[in-house]
Amino acid sequence: MTDPTFYGLCGAVVVGTGIYGFVLHTHILRRLLSFNVIGSGIFLMLGAAGSLGPDTAADPVAQALIITGIVVALSATALGLALLVAYARASGSPRLPEDANDDP
Amino acid sequence: MMALAETGFDLVLCAMIATTALLAIGVRDQFGAVVLFVVYSVFLGLGWLRLGALDIALAEVALGAGLTGLLLFGAHARLPASVPVPSGRAVWPAACAAGGSGLALGWAFLTLPEPVGLQEAVAANLGTSGVENPVTAVLLNFRSWDTLIESIVLLAALIGVWSVARDDAWGGQPGLRQHARHGGVLANFGRLLPPIGFMIGVYLFWAGSSKPGGAFQAGTVLAAVALVVFMGGAMRPPLVTARWLRLVCVAGPAVFLAVGLTGAASGVFLGLRPDLAKPLILAIEAVLTFSIAASLALSVIGPPEDPEDHV
């Protein structure tokens, strides 16, 4: 049987990776992508935690919460990207003003 | 031997998930980042299969890889070329934040107390829920509040997406006009895939009461069918002002709310009588599937745009 611990730790690594991208990137599209990576890492940790314990079946309540989370994350991404495209068309840049000023 | 092979497979899959995530974040090319994100989501879907969570695997591949990938590709095409990715000393604060939070989360996961789990509580009450798939029972009965609000979140997001349309473009068809080369791959697949996808979507909805599947997975597949039809040029999307379109989007949450209020009249808001639970859940899911499909497809296509509108 699969050991959920691997996947829980993998989720922790993925969340860390997402935070790295979220802090590093100035392009808002890359930030939104990083944000999605963070979210899916958290889902992976939650799902793995729901599969721990003597009962090997995955916890259906955790599964339902994660499915809800995936759908809401997609909606938020759609809204974020629509705002980003409108912002870039209005300002001419896909970066926030304070990030664009940091260029050497 | 079998156990060893399975552990090896899990380790390799976890390594692939973590590596594709890192590449999607770290690669310089923005288009490459989007492609790698889709690959990452597919590997993650395999991980969910290994954890025995088939419903999540379906949702992750359909929503995470499919629709989110499509959204990111669309935004990438509409935005100016990539900006340089910071490198050198600028990387260190981000790397420290990432390493610290990753280690803290890993430590927290390893020191989790022995979980009690809700498997038994769900299994004990499954008989009164009206369905046999425990995940559908949680989504549509035990925790239907979450699902009701979630279906309304989809509507709110669609209103948000539409609200960034320019005044002169509003009232037209959503998204940009699609050009598919006559007889090309896109035009052909735009005619070949929809019937198959439609059947898979309806099957996922129907199977959801007893097997993995359900309204959200089915709605996502149907949204993908609609998107393939629009992108292949077989049909133009309907006008955003079309009344029937808005009725389809609102019908799911409205039926859900109506059933909830009927429950309130007999005691509990969103409470379902065990003998009526199955037909009520199927009715909610049937309408909700089409509302989800319409809202998701419209959110992914984006607001109506002027073809001359460029960055």
Chai-1 contact restraints between the chains, C-beta under 6 A:
chainA,res_idxA,chainB,res_idxB,connection_type,confidence,min_distance_angstrom,max_distance_angstrom,comment,restraint_id
A,T2,B,D10,contact,1.0,0.0,6.0,A-B,restraint_1
A,T2,B,R50,contact,1.0,0.0,6.0,A-B,restraint_2
A,F6,B,D10,contact,1.0,0.0,6.0,A-B,restraint_3
A,F6,B,C14,contact,1.0,0.0,6.0,A-B,restraint_4
A,Y7,B,G47,contact,1.0,0.0,6.0,A-B,restraint_5
A,Y7,B,L51,contact,1.0,0.0,6.0,A-B,restraint_6
A,G8,B,F109,contact,1.0,0.0,6.0,A-B,restraint_7
A,L9,B,G106,contact,1.0,0.0,6.0,A-B,restraint_8
A,C10,B,C14,contact,1.0,0.0,6.0,A-B,restraint_9
A,C10,B,I17,contact,1.0,0.0,6.0,A-B,restraint_10
A,C10,B,A18,contact,1.0,0.0,6.0,A-B,restraint_11
A,A12,B,G102,contact,1.0,0.0,6.0,A-B,restraint_12
A,A12,B,L105,contact,1.0,0.0,6.0,A-B,restraint_13
A,A12,B,G106,contact,1.0,0.0,6.0,A-B,restraint_14
A,A12,B,F109,contact,1.0,0.0,6.0,A-B,restraint_15
A,V13,B,A18,contact,1.0,0.0,6.0,A-B,restraint_16
A,V13,B,G102,contact,1.0,0.0,6.0,A-B,restraint_17
A,V14,B,A21,contact,1.0,0.0,6.0,A-B,restraint_18
A,V15,B,L105,contact,1.0,0.0,6.0,A-B,restraint_19
A,G16,B,A98,contact,1.0,0.0,6.0,A-B,restraint_20
A,G16,B,S101,contact,1.0,0.0,6.0,A-B,restraint_21
A,G16,B,G102,contact,1.0,0.0,6.0,A-B,restraint_22
A,T17,B,A21,contact,1.0,0.0,6.0,A-B,restraint_23
A,T17,B,L22,contact,1.0,0.0,6.0,A-B,restraint_24
A,T17,B,I25,contact,1.0,0.0,6.0,A-B,restraint_25
A,I19,B,A97,contact,1.0,0.0,6.0,A-B,restraint_26
A,I19,B,A98,contact,1.0,0.0,6.0,A-B,restraint_27
A,I19,B,S101,contact,1.0,0.0,6.0,A-B,restraint_28
A,Y20,B,A94,contact,1.0,0.0,6.0,A-B,restraint_29
A,Y20,B,A98,contact,1.0,0.0,6.0,A-B,restraint_30
A,G21,B,I25,contact,1.0,0.0,6.0,A-B,restraint_31
A,V23,B,A94,contact,1.0,0.0,6.0,A-B,restraint_32
A,V23,B,A97,contact,1.0,0.0,6.0,A-B,restraint_33
A,L24,B,P86,contact,1.0,0.0,6.0,A-B,restraint_34
A,L24,B,A94,contact,1.0,0.0,6.0,A-B,restraint_35
A,H27,B,V83,contact,1.0,0.0,6.0,A-B,restraint_36
A,L29,B,A75,contact,1.0,0.0,6.0,A-B,restraint_37
A,L33,B,F37,contact,1.0,0.0,6.0,A-B,restraint_38
A,S34,B,I25,contact,1.0,0.0,6.0,A-B,restraint_39
A,V37,B,A21,contact,1.0,0.0,6.0,A-B,restraint_40
A,S40,B,L44,contact,1.0,0.0,6.0,A-B,restraint_41
A,G47,B,L51,contact,1.0,0.0,6.0,A-B,restraint_42
A,G47,B,A53,contact,1.0,0.0,6.0,A-B,restraint_43
A,S51,B,L51,contact,1.0,0.0,6.0,A-B,restraint_44
A,L52,B,P115,contact,1.0,0.0,6.0,A-B,restraint_45
A,G53,B,P115,contact,1.0,0.0,6.0,A-B,restraint_46
A,G53,B,G117,contact,1.0,0.0,6.0,A-B,restraint_47
A,D55,B,G117,contact,1.0,0.0,6.0,A-B,restraint_48
A,D55,B,Q119,contact,1.0,0.0,6.0,A-B,restraint_49
A,A57,B,Q119,contact,1.0,0.0,6.0,A-B,restraint_50
A,A58,B,L51,contact,1.0,0.0,6.0,A-B,restraint_51
A,A58,B,G52,contact,1.0,0.0,6.0,A-B,restraint_52
A,A58,B,A53,contact,1.0,0.0,6.0,A-B,restraint_53
A,D59,B,G117,contact,1.0,0.0,6.0,A-B,restraint_54
A,D59,B,L118,contact,1.0,0.0,6.0,A-B,restraint_55
A,D59,B,Q119,contact,1.0,0.0,6.0,A-B,restraint_56
A,P60,B,V122,contact,1.0,0.0,6.0,A-B,restraint_57
A,P60,B,P134,contact,1.0,0.0,6.0,A-B,restraint_58
A,P60,B,V135,contact,1.0,0.0,6.0,A-B,restraint_59
A,P60,B,V138,contact,1.0,0.0,6.0,A-B,restraint_60
A,V61,B,L118,contact,1.0,0.0,6.0,A-B,restraint_61
A,V61,B,V138,contact,1.0,0.0,6.0,A-B,restraint_62
A,Q63,B,A53,contact,1.0,0.0,6.0,A-B,restraint_63
A,Q63,B,D55,contact,1.0,0.0,6.0,A-B,restraint_64
A,Q63,B,I56,contact,1.0,0.0,6.0,A-B,restraint_65
A,Q63,B,V135,contact,1.0,0.0,6.0,A-B,restraint_66
A,A64,B,V135,contact,1.0,0.0,6.0,A-B,restraint_67
A,A64,B,V138,contact,1.0,0.0,6.0,A-B,restraint_68
A,A64,B,L139,contact,1.0,0.0,6.0,A-B,restraint_69
A,I66,B,I56,contact,1.0,0.0,6.0,A-B,restraint_70
A,I67,B,I56,contact,1.0,0.0,6.0,A-B,restraint_71
A,I67,B,A59,contact,1.0,0.0,6.0,A-B,restraint_72
A,I67,B,F216,contact,1.0,0.0,6.0,A-B,restraint_73
A,T68,B,D146,contact,1.0,0.0,6.0,A-B,restraint_74
A,T68,B,E150,contact,1.0,0.0,6.0,A-B,restraint_75
A,I70,B,A59,contact,1.0,0.0,6.0,A-B,restraint_76
A,I70,B,L63,contact,1.0,0.0,6.0,A-B,restraint_77
A,V71,B,E150,contact,1.0,0.0,6.0,A-B,restraint_78
A,V71,B,F216,contact,1.0,0.0,6.0,A-B,restraint_79
A,V72,B,V153,contact,1.0,0.0,6.0,A-B,restraint_80
A,L74,B,L63,contact,1.0,0.0,6.0,A-B,restraint_81
A,L74,B,L67,contact,1.0,0.0,6.0,A-B,restraint_82
A,L74,B,T68,contact,1.0,0.0,6.0,A-B,restraint_83
A,S75,B,V153,contact,1.0,0.0,6.0,A-B,restraint_84
A,S75,B,L154,contact,1.0,0.0,6.0,A-B,restraint_85
A,S75,B,A157,contact,1.0,0.0,6.0,A-B,restraint_86
A,T77,B,T68,contact,1.0,0.0,6.0,A-B,restraint_87
A,T77,B,L71,contact,1.0,0.0,6.0,A-B,restraint_88
A,A78,B,L71,contact,1.0,0.0,6.0,A-B,restraint_89
A,A78,B,A157,contact,1.0,0.0,6.0,A-B,restraint_90
A,A78,B,V161,contact,1.0,0.0,6.0,A-B,restraint_91
A,A78,B,S299,contact,1.0,0.0,6.0,A-B,restraint_92
A,L79,B,A157,contact,1.0,0.0,6.0,A-B,restraint_93
A,L79,B,G160,contact,1.0,0.0,6.0,A-B,restraint_94
A,L79,B,V161,contact,1.0,0.0,6.0,A-B,restraint_95
A,L81,B,L71,contact,1.0,0.0,6.0,A-B,restraint_96
A,L81,B,A75,contact,1.0,0.0,6.0,A-B,restraint_97
A,A82,B,V161,contact,1.0,0.0,6.0,A-B,restraint_98
A,A82,B,V164,contact,1.0,0.0,6.0,A-B,restraint_99
A,A82,B,G302,contact,1.0,0.0,6.0,A-B,restraint_100
A,L83,B,V164,contact,1.0,0.0,6.0,A-B,restraint_101
A,V85,B,A75,contact,1.0,0.0,6.0,A-B,restraint_102
A,V85,B,R78,contact,1.0,0.0,6.0,A-B,restraint_103
A,A86,B,V164,contact,1.0,0.0,6.0,A-B,restraint_104
A,A88,B,L79,contact,1.0,0.0,6.0,A-B,restraint_105
A,A88,B,V311,contact,1.0,0.0,6.0,A-B,restraint_106
A,R89,B,V311,contact,1.0,0.0,6.0,A-B,restraint_107
A,P94,B,L79,contact,1.0,0.0,6.0,A-B,restraint_108
